[in-house]
């Protein structure tokens, strides 16, 4: 999940950087352009809204995992019961129970697939919602601060001077422009049905 979120946010930030570079190329003051770096996951996990939305997605996953585990446990009990009674059952009842178990296994697989689809949808919604706002803030910040390019921090960079990392500044601007109300924050902490 985190890898997919990183990939999506990286794609969004690369798109933003491309827009910023395009803007920089048309700027008349291109001689004084700066470069900077941003940690895309740091921005997502550092913003209050990002933290709130991630907590909601994680709560959803925890709830569904509990439900899945419960269903797996119930299926296991039914399979054990079938194994224990199998030799004493008549062929018709045995076939009926076998079909029932197969149907339950199929439903469990569907449930798991549905969870994955819902998880992907929620992740994409989160990245789209927060990503658009981040994009706007980065574009505006880059223009105001005369950046020629803002790159994503990655493991490929052995060292980036702290003065070139603007992650915290983007987080600060994001939180200023997109405050999270206490009401929404409190509802995130409470377990959801």
Number of C-alpha atoms within 10 A of each C-alpha: 11 9 9 12 18 16 14 18 23 19 15 19 23 17 13 23 21 16 15 23 19 13 16 20 13 9 14 8 11 13 9 9 16 15 14 20 19 21 20 26 19 16 24 24 16 19 24 21 22 24 16 19 23 19 15 20 19 14 18 18 16 13 15 16 14 11 13 17 12 12 17 15 12 13 17 13 12 16 16 12 11 16 10 11 11 17 10 9 13 9 11 9 12 16 13 11 17 15 12 13 17 13 12 17 15 12 13 16 13 12 16 15 12 12 17 14 12 15 18 16 12 17 20 17 13 21 22 15 14 20 24 15 15 25 20 13 18 25 21 13 17 23 17 9 11 19 20 23 22 24 18 20 20 14 7 6 8 7 9 12 8 10 8 14 19 19 22 15 14 22 21 16 15 23 16 12 11 14 11 15 10 9 8 11 16 10 12 18 12 10 11 10 6
